[in-house]
Amino acid sequence: MGVSVADRAEWNRRRDDASRRLGGCCLLDGGVRPSPLVEEAARSVLDLDIGPDYRMLDHWIGECGGLEWSGGSAWVRVLHGGSMPAPEARASVGVRLDIVADANAYRGPAGVVRDGMFDVDAEADVLVCESARYIGATGDGASVLGGLLRHHWNERADVTIARDATGAPAGVLVVSRWTLDEVPERGFVDLKEQWLRRLVAGGARVLVYDLGIGTHAIRTRLDALQVARDRRGSPAGSSGSDGGRANPAWAARERIRRRVESGWSISRSASVSPSAVVARSIVMERATVGDDAVVSSSVLLPGAVVPSGAIVMDAVVPAGSVFGPRTVMAGAARSVA
């Protein structure tokens, strides 16, 4: 007869604090259905910039690499769904990175975590994160995920679920690896309705931890642009409420130029003409924006070319995309202010 959930939870509460450690960070990337942004970009969210040459994968490597690893090396494993190409591996100092394809796309999130992290030591803990989730920074620079981990250990929890400043789930949780033994080896298994309910019914200690900051799910182009904007900050006079309305003598192009000064995200290897206007956009590596072209509220993927005189608004321009001059390319008629 196997050991019950109640018995294992009791063992977890009684064991020595020195034995508590983080065994791995797991990033859930993709699934059966890609998000609208992933579908448009035909690439993982982890492969998208949220700052100049700074991708979502870099964000997670930094967050996980800064945690307490009890003398062991930091380890991040991306569990990648088969609906889109796998993210590109990034060089990282002091962090071991694995990118593993889901063996079964129809296992559900709990099943995917169980299958992908089963080789972690049963006495260790696993940090499980949605890859398409940006974790904001605290005012004092303290590690938000580090606080989550310490709370999990101090309270001798079996599972700790993070929620953000709005009270909504933050897309991050810490689980004792042994809890994954309660996930069946086959079939679809949901995190909340099946796996967590089974643990609670069996006597496991499942807690909620308030991160105290906001998080942002990145599912659409607008989500990605908002994260890039928030990371860069919006200087006074760069938003839609700037002094342009107070000074009608300014030309429309000058008002646009003032907004462009707030930046957002333009790769150092991108080529942007001095006469072009790039406003509220993400421009990734090797992209080109020609003379007098306008790019607004858009994402230019690596190698995209916007020729002279073209206008791109509210669009995701695919990698390697090339179109003719005087083209107007427009997506959804919304933008980030």
DONURO-937867 format. One record per residue (C-alpha): x, y, z; residue number from 1. Coordinates in nm, 3 decimals. Example, Ala and Ser with C-alpha at 12.3 -4.5 7.8 and 13.67 -1.06 7.14 Angstrom:
BEGIN
{pt {1.230 -0.450 0.780} 1}
{pt {1.367 -0.106 0.714} 2}
This chain:
BEGIN
{pt {0.000 0.000 0.000} 1}
{pt {0.134 0.345 -0.093} 2}
{pt {0.196 0.626 0.151} 3}
{pt {-0.108 0.852 0.191} 4}
{pt {-0.117 1.225 0.119} 5}
{pt {-0.179 1.292 0.489} 6}
{pt {0.128 1.090 0.592} 7}
{pt {0.354 1.265 0.343} 8}
{pt {0.219 1.606 0.443} 9}
{pt {0.289 1.523 0.807} 10}
{pt {0.644 1.415 0.718} 11}
{pt {0.692 1.745 0.534} 12}
{pt {0.582 1.945 0.840} 13}
{pt {0.814 1.757 1.075} 14}
{pt {1.132 1.739 0.870} 15}
{pt {1.444 1.945 0.936} 16}
{pt {1.446 2.294 0.784} 17}
{pt {1.799 2.235 0.654} 18}
{pt {1.666 1.968 0.418} 19}
{pt {1.432 2.210 0.238} 20}
{pt {1.565 2.315 -0.100} 21}
{pt {1.464 2.417 -0.448} 22}
{pt {1.511 2.139 -0.700} 23}
{pt {1.416 2.316 -1.021} 24}
{pt {1.218 2.591 -1.195} 25}
{pt {0.961 2.479 -1.448} 26}
{pt {0.829 2.712 -1.721} 27}
{pt {0.503 2.602 -1.884} 28}
{pt {0.534 2.721 -2.242} 29}
{pt {0.244 2.673 -2.482} 30}
{pt {-0.025 2.412 -2.493} 31}
{pt {-0.289 2.267 -2.720} 32}
{pt {-0.404 2.611 -2.836} 33}
{pt {-0.152 2.894 -2.886} 34}
{pt {-0.235 3.242 -2.763} 35}
{pt {-0.328 3.508 -3.022} 36}
{pt {0.022 3.661 -2.993} 37}
{pt {0.200 3.328 -3.036} 38}
{pt {-0.021 3.248 -3.333} 39}
{pt {0.057 3.582 -3.499} 40}
{pt {0.428 3.570 -3.426} 41}
{pt {0.471 3.195 -3.493} 42}
{pt {0.716 3.182 -3.203} 43}
{pt {0.715 3.127 -2.829} 44}
{pt {0.648 3.423 -2.600} 45}
{pt {0.986 3.337 -2.445} 46}
{pt {1.142 3.440 -2.778} 47}
{pt {0.987 3.789 -2.778} 48}
{pt {1.162 4.103 -2.660} 49}
{pt {1.020 4.299 -2.367} 50}
{pt {1.321 4.533 -2.370} 51}
{pt {1.606 4.603 -2.613} 52}
{pt {1.756 4.257 -2.685} 53}
{pt {1.598 4.134 -2.361} 54}
{pt {1.358 3.847 -2.411} 55}
{pt {1.098 3.693 -2.185} 56}
{pt {1.329 3.394 -2.141} 57}
{pt {1.598 3.631 -2.011} 58}
{pt {1.344 3.763 -1.761} 59}
{pt {1.274 3.414 -1.627} 60}
{pt {1.641 3.314 -1.621} 61}
{pt {1.709 3.623 -1.409} 62}
{pt {1.415 3.559 -1.176} 63}
{pt {1.498 3.192 -1.121} 64}
{pt {1.875 3.234 -1.117} 65}
{pt {1.852 3.474 -0.824} 66}
{pt {1.675 3.228 -0.592} 67}
{pt {1.822 3.026 -0.305} 68}
{pt {1.960 2.701 -0.448} 69}
{pt {2.124 2.559 -0.132} 70}
{pt {2.467 2.530 -0.289} 71}
{pt {2.341 2.366 -0.608} 72}
{pt {2.336 2.527 -0.950} 73}
{pt {2.024 2.707 -1.069} 74}
{pt {1.817 2.496 -1.307} 75}
{pt {1.540 2.613 -1.539} 76}
{pt {1.344 2.365 -1.751} 77}
{pt {1.110 2.489 -2.024} 78}
{pt {0.825 2.245 -2.088} 79}
{pt {0.730 2.338 -2.439} 80}
{pt {0.395 2.256 -2.599} 81}
{pt {0.395 2.121 -2.952} 82}
{pt {0.168 2.388 -3.104} 83}
{pt {0.454 2.623 -3.197} 84}
{pt {0.834 2.608 -3.251} 85}
{pt {1.043 2.564 -2.938} 86}
{pt {1.206 2.876 -2.790} 87}
{pt {1.568 2.942 -2.871} 88}
{pt {1.815 2.853 -2.597} 89}
{pt {1.984 3.156 -2.442} 90}
{pt {2.333 3.165 -2.298} 91}
{pt {2.317 3.219 -1.924} 92}
{pt {2.588 3.234 -1.660} 93}
{pt {2.528 3.010 -1.360} 94}
{pt {2.192 2.876 -1.482} 95}
{pt {2.140 2.538 -1.645} 96}
{pt {1.867 2.560 -1.908} 97}
{pt {1.674 2.267 -2.055} 98}
{pt {1.407 2.293 -2.324} 99}
{pt {1.192 1.981 -2.333} 100}
{pt {0.895 1.910 -2.559} 101}
{pt {0.575 1.785 -2.397} 102}
{pt {0.543 1.414 -2.462} 103}
{pt {0.164 1.440 -2.474} 104}
{pt {-0.017 1.762 -2.561} 105}
{pt {-0.338 1.641 -2.400} 106}
{pt {-0.203 1.574 -2.049} 107}
{pt {-0.325 1.902 -1.900} 108}
{pt {-0.104 2.137 -1.694} 109}
{pt {-0.070 1.908 -1.391} 110}
{pt {0.012 1.612 -1.614} 111}
{pt {0.271 1.813 -1.807} 112}
{pt {0.444 1.925 -1.484} 113}
{pt {0.439 1.572 -1.343} 114}
{pt {0.589 1.420 -1.659} 115}
{pt {0.843 1.698 -1.711} 116}
{pt {0.972 1.732 -1.353} 117}
{pt {0.947 1.375 -1.225} 118}
{pt {1.327 1.341 -1.224} 119}
{pt {1.357 1.606 -0.950} 120}
{pt {1.441 1.459 -0.608} 121}
{pt {1.120 1.377 -0.417} 122}
{pt {1.233 1.577 -0.113} 123}
{pt {1.295 1.898 -0.312} 124}
{pt {1.053 2.169 -0.417} 125}
{pt {0.964 2.282 -0.770} 126}
{pt {0.876 2.636 -0.878} 127}
{pt {0.610 2.617 -1.150} 128}
{pt {0.554 2.927 -1.365} 129}
{pt {0.352 3.029 -1.668} 130}
{pt {0.613 3.135 -1.921} 131}
{pt {0.386 3.405 -2.068} 132}
{pt {0.369 3.592 -1.737} 133}
{pt {0.575 3.898 -1.650} 134}
{pt {0.656 3.943 -1.280} 135}
{pt {0.693 4.309 -1.186} 136}
{pt {0.968 4.444 -0.964} 137}
{pt {0.939 4.565 -0.606} 138}
{pt {1.039 4.916 -0.507} 139}
{pt {1.329 4.793 -0.293} 140}
{pt {1.457 4.542 -0.550} 141}
{pt {1.382 4.239 -0.331} 142}
{pt {1.318 3.907 -0.502} 143}
{pt {0.942 3.851 -0.519} 144}
{pt {0.981 3.482 -0.598} 145}
{pt {1.238 3.452 -0.321} 146}
{pt {0.976 3.576 -0.076} 147}
{pt {0.730 3.320 -0.209} 148}
{pt {0.983 3.042 -0.164} 149}
{pt {1.075 3.143 0.190} 150}
{pt {0.707 3.162 0.287} 151}
{pt {0.654 2.813 0.149} 152}
{pt {0.941 2.679 0.362} 153}
{pt {0.864 2.877 0.676} 154}
{pt {0.501 2.763 0.674} 155}
{pt {0.602 2.404 0.591} 156}
{pt {0.353 2.403 0.306} 157}
{pt {0.309 2.130 0.048} 158}
{pt {0.181 2.372 -0.218} 159}
{pt {0.192 2.754 -0.213} 160}
{pt {-0.001 2.947 -0.477} 161}
{pt {0.098 3.308 -0.552} 162}
{pt {-0.151 3.583 -0.619} 163}
{pt {-0.073 3.935 -0.734} 164}
{pt {-0.171 4.274 -0.599} 165}
{pt {-0.516 4.252 -0.760} 166}
{pt {-0.593 3.926 -0.579} 167}
{pt {-0.578 3.726 -0.903} 168}
{pt {-0.361 3.415 -0.947} 169}
{pt {-0.009 3.521 -1.043} 170}
{pt {0.064 3.219 -1.261} 171}
{pt {0.330 3.095 -1.016} 172}
{pt {0.326 2.827 -0.748} 173}
{pt {0.573 2.627 -0.539} 174}
{pt {0.506 2.254 -0.499} 175}
{pt {0.677 1.983 -0.299} 176}
{pt {0.793 1.737 -0.564} 177}
{pt {0.625 1.446 -0.386} 178}
{pt {0.284 1.605 -0.455} 179}
{pt {0.335 1.528 -0.825} 180}
{pt {0.314 1.159 -0.733} 181}
{pt {-0.059 1.223 -0.692} 182}
{pt {-0.095 1.301 -1.062} 183}
{pt {-0.199 0.991 -1.261} 184}
{pt {0.051 0.868 -1.519} 185}
{pt {-0.205 0.890 -1.799} 186}
{pt {-0.490 1.114 -1.902} 187}
{pt {-0.571 1.484 -1.877} 188}
{pt {-0.515 1.632 -1.530} 189}
{pt {-0.604 1.991 -1.444} 190}
{pt {-0.415 2.181 -1.174} 191}
{pt {-0.701 2.338 -0.982} 192}
{pt {-1.005 2.117 -1.032} 193}
{pt {-0.832 1.780 -1.012} 194}
{pt {-0.481 1.777 -0.869} 195}
{pt {-0.513 2.050 -0.602} 196}
{pt {-0.858 1.932 -0.500} 197}
{pt {-0.721 1.582 -0.452} 198}
{pt {-0.433 1.709 -0.239} 199}
{pt {-0.658 1.922 -0.017} 200}
{pt {-0.901 1.635 0.031} 201}
{pt {-0.611 1.413 0.134} 202}
{pt {-0.483 1.653 0.400} 203}
{pt {-0.205 1.842 0.221} 204}
{pt {-0.121 2.194 0.336} 205}
{pt {-0.208 2.426 0.044} 206}
{pt {-0.153 2.798 0.106} 207}
{pt {-0.190 3.127 -0.081} 208}
{pt {0.085 3.390 -0.077} 209}
{pt {0.039 3.758 -0.172} 210}
{pt {0.324 3.880 -0.391} 211}
{pt {0.226 4.240 -0.321} 212}
{pt {0.296 4.348 -0.680} 213}
{pt {0.126 4.321 -1.015} 214}
{pt {0.189 4.055 -1.276} 215}
{pt {0.099 4.065 -1.641} 216}
{pt {-0.013 3.777 -1.863} 217}
{pt {0.121 3.819 -2.217} 218}
{pt {-0.136 3.676 -2.457} 219}
{pt {-0.174 3.952 -2.715} 220}
{pt {0.031 4.214 -2.895} 221}
{pt {-0.111 4.479 -2.664} 222}
{pt {0.002 4.279 -2.360} 223}
{pt {0.359 4.260 -2.492} 224}
{pt {0.365 4.633 -2.570} 225}
{pt {0.232 4.720 -2.225} 226}
{pt {0.506 4.517 -2.055} 227}
{pt {0.772 4.684 -2.273} 228}
{pt {0.625 5.024 -2.187} 229}
{pt {0.610 4.952 -1.814} 230}
{pt {0.968 4.823 -1.804} 231}
{pt {1.099 5.131 -1.982} 232}
{pt {0.878 5.385 -1.802} 233}
{pt {0.694 5.679 -1.951} 234}
{pt {0.873 6.011 -1.904} 235}
{pt {0.665 6.321 -1.844} 236}
{pt {0.528 6.456 -2.168} 237}
{pt {0.551 6.122 -2.351} 238}
{pt {0.194 6.000 -2.308} 239}
{pt {-0.129 6.094 -2.479} 240}
{pt {-0.177 6.368 -2.216} 241}
{pt {0.144 6.552 -2.309} 242}
{pt {0.177 6.921 -2.380} 243}
{pt {0.101 6.870 -2.750} 244}
{pt {-0.260 6.960 -2.694} 245}
{pt {-0.157 7.272 -2.501} 246}
{pt {0.059 7.400 -2.788} 247}
{pt {-0.132 7.384 -3.119} 248}
{pt {0.169 7.528 -3.301} 249}
{pt {0.342 7.192 -3.276} 250}
{pt {0.311 6.987 -3.592} 251}
{pt {0.163 6.637 -3.567} 252}
{pt {0.501 6.486 -3.646} 253}
{pt {0.658 6.675 -3.352} 254}
{pt {0.395 6.539 -3.113} 255}
{pt {0.469 6.188 -3.240} 256}
{pt {0.842 6.250 -3.198} 257}
{pt {0.793 6.339 -2.832} 258}
{pt {0.617 6.011 -2.773} 259}
{pt {0.893 5.823 -2.956} 260}
{pt {1.147 5.964 -2.712} 261}
{pt {1.005 5.737 -2.441} 262}
{pt {1.158 5.451 -2.635} 263}
{pt {1.002 5.116 -2.545} 264}
{pt {1.212 4.851 -2.714} 265}
{pt {1.441 4.885 -3.015} 266}
{pt {1.718 4.629 -3.061} 267}
{pt {2.073 4.756 -3.086} 268}
{pt {2.116 4.554 -3.406} 269}
{pt {1.803 4.695 -3.571} 270}
{pt {1.842 4.953 -3.846} 271}
{pt {1.603 5.247 -3.808} 272}
{pt {1.631 5.544 -4.043} 273}
{pt {1.669 5.884 -3.873} 274}
{pt {1.367 6.005 -4.072} 275}
{pt {1.145 5.714 -3.965} 276}
{pt {0.893 5.729 -3.683} 277}
{pt {0.881 5.432 -3.445} 278}
{pt {0.625 5.487 -3.170} 279}
{pt {0.505 5.254 -2.892} 280}
{pt {0.656 4.949 -3.059} 281}
{pt {0.896 4.658 -3.017} 282}
{pt {1.166 4.630 -3.284} 283}
{pt {1.371 4.312 -3.258} 284}
{pt {1.716 4.227 -3.389} 285}
{pt {1.808 4.276 -3.755} 286}
{pt {1.476 4.445 -3.832} 287}
{pt {1.492 4.740 -4.071} 288}
{pt {1.276 5.053 -4.085} 289}
{pt {1.334 5.264 -4.396} 290}
{pt {1.326 5.638 -4.465} 291}
{pt {1.004 5.818 -4.370} 292}
{pt {0.839 5.491 -4.265} 293}
{pt {0.598 5.490 -3.969} 294}
{pt {0.571 5.203 -3.720} 295}
{pt {0.313 5.245 -3.444} 296}
{pt {0.192 5.006 -3.172} 297}
{pt {0.349 4.713 -3.352} 298}
{pt {0.597 4.430 -3.302} 299}
{pt {0.867 4.383 -3.566} 300}
{pt {1.014 4.036 -3.539} 301}
{pt {1.377 3.953 -3.629} 302}
{pt {1.464 4.034 -3.989} 303}
{pt {1.139 4.218 -4.067} 304}
{pt {1.176 4.496 -4.324} 305}
{pt {0.954 4.804 -4.332} 306}
{pt {1.052 4.986 -4.655} 307}
{pt {1.072 5.358 -4.710} 308}
{pt {0.739 5.535 -4.688} 309}
{pt {0.547 5.234 -4.556} 310}
{pt {0.308 5.260 -4.262} 311}
{pt {0.268 4.978 -4.009} 312}
{pt {0.007 5.018 -3.736} 313}
{pt {-0.126 4.776 -3.472} 314}
{pt {0.043 4.475 -3.632} 315}
{pt {0.286 4.191 -3.571} 316}
{pt {0.528 4.184 -3.864} 317}
{pt {0.660 3.828 -3.904} 318}
{pt {1.026 3.736 -3.911} 319}
{pt {1.173 3.792 -4.257} 320}
{pt {0.865 3.980 -4.375} 321}
{pt {0.924 4.212 -4.671} 322}
{pt {0.658 4.428 -4.839} 323}
{pt {0.659 4.709 -5.087} 324}
{pt {0.691 5.086 -5.035} 325}
{pt {0.382 5.300 -4.968} 326}
{pt {0.215 4.995 -4.811} 327}
{pt {-0.023 5.049 -4.522} 328}
{pt {-0.026 4.746 -4.292} 329}
{pt {-0.281 4.767 -4.011} 330}
{pt {-0.400 4.516 -3.753} 331}
{pt {-0.652 4.563 -3.475} 332}
{pt {-0.761 4.925 -3.445} 333}
{pt {-0.636 4.964 -3.088} 334}
{pt {-0.308 5.077 -2.937} 335}
{pt {-0.135 5.125 -2.605} 336}
{pt {-0.148 5.486 -2.492} 337}
